[in-house]
Amino acid sequence: MTQQPEDRYQPSRREVLRPMEYVGGAAIAAIFVGLVTLMVTRDWTLTLIGAGGVFIIVLVVLALLQMAIKPDASERAELAENPGTVTPPDAGEGSAGPADPENPPPADRGH
């Protein structure tokens, strides 16, 4: 049975805007560091370098922290409802995935 376009999953507004929350948080931190640097040094080059570095570092840290969070029961149920999405390995049988007959796992030599 194929899904009709009206049966497709439509994310909520909150889900759509979630990445903008991370970018906004990184931008706020960058602006803060930029203003402090500008007030202390009055050097635009140093200000832009500091603000850009803080923006990238905060954005990467927020992304890594988001990836570390395991999906809760409601998210797992939502993933199960939508067959077009990939199920996380910790929600199912195991993290190894299906066996590949062409590339078997290495034999245990008992070392």
Contacts in CASP RR format, 6 or more apart in sequence:
PFRMAT RR
TARGET T0000
AUTHOR 0000-0000-0000
METHOD contacts of the structure
MODEL  1
MTQQPEDRYQPSRREVLRPMEYVGGAAIAAIFVGLVTLMVTRDWTLTLIG
AGGVFIIVLVVLALLQMAIKPDASERAELAENPGTVTPPDAGEGSAGPAD
PENPPPADRGH
9 81 0 8 1.000
9 82 0 8 1.000
9 85 0 8 1.000
22 59 0 8 1.000
22 62 0 8 1.000
22 63 0 8 1.000
22 66 0 8 1.000
23 59 0 8 1.000
25 58 0 8 1.000
25 62 0 8 1.000
26 54 0 8 1.000
26 55 0 8 1.000
26 56 0 8 1.000
26 58 0 8 1.000
26 59 0 8 1.000
26 62 0 8 1.000
27 55 0 8 1.000
29 54 0 8 1.000
29 55 0 8 1.000
29 58 0 8 1.000
30 50 0 8 1.000
30 51 0 8 1.000
30 52 0 8 1.000
30 53 0 8 1.000
30 54 0 8 1.000
30 55 0 8 1.000
30 58 0 8 1.000
31 51 0 8 1.000
33 50 0 8 1.000
33 51 0 8 1.000
33 54 0 8 1.000
34 47 0 8 1.000
34 50 0 8 1.000
34 51 0 8 1.000
34 54 0 8 1.000
37 43 0 8 1.000
37 46 0 8 1.000
37 47 0 8 1.000
37 50 0 8 1.000
37 51 0 8 1.000
38 44 0 8 1.000
38 47 0 8 1.000
41 47 0 8 1.000
70 88 0 8 1.000
70 90 0 8 1.000
71 79 0 8 1.000
71 88 0 8 1.000
71 91 0 8 1.000
76 87 0 8 1.000
76 88 0 8 1.000
76 91 0 8 1.000
79 85 0 8 1.000
79 86 0 8 1.000
79 87 0 8 1.000
79 88 0 8 1.000
79 91 0 8 1.000
80 87 0 8 1.000
89 95 0 8 1.000
89 97 0 8 1.000
END
